[in-house]
Structures are given as C-alpha cells and as structure tokens.
Amino acid sequence: MSKSVNFFFDLSFISSFVYPNWFYIKQLFLNFLWSLSLFLVA
C-alpha cells in the first residue's frame, strides 16, 4: 500500500516538474537532436 502511495507521489512530483518546463525540455531535446544530426552528417 505504501509503495503505491510512494509511486503516486513520485509521479505527481515528476509531473509537477515536467508540465511547467515541458516547452523548455522539448526545446532542449530538439536542440540536442539537431546538433547530433549535424555531428553525424559532418
């Protein structure tokens, strides 16, 4: 029981961190993919 509550708490913590910063995280990820593709092409 406490394990599922712990899991739910972790999930809410993660979502509370991710949702406000989703645009920023997505931009970082896209920049990372972009630089990676440039590195592979070069």
N, C-alpha and C positions, 0 to 999 in steps of 0.2 A: 504494500500500500504506500509506504513512504517512498519507495523507489519511483512509483508512477508520479507521485506528487513532485518529487525531485526532478523528474524528467519534464513534467509540465512547467515547472519553474524555470528550468534551463531553456525550454522552448520559448517561453514568454520573454525571458531575458534576451535571447538571441533575436527574436522578432522586434523587440523594443529597440535593439541596437541597429538592426538591419533596415527596418522600414524608414526611419528618418534619413538614413545615409544611403538609401538604395541608389539614388541617382549618382552620388559620388562613387560608390562601389562599382556601379556599372561603367562609369567613365574610366575608372582605373583599369577595369578589366579590358575594356575596348582598347585603351592605350597600350596595355600590355600585349594584346593580340596583334595590334598594328605594328609595334616595334619588333615583335617576334617574327612576323611575316616579312618585314623589311630585312631583318637579320638573316632569315632563311634565303631570301631572294638574292641578297648581296653576295 
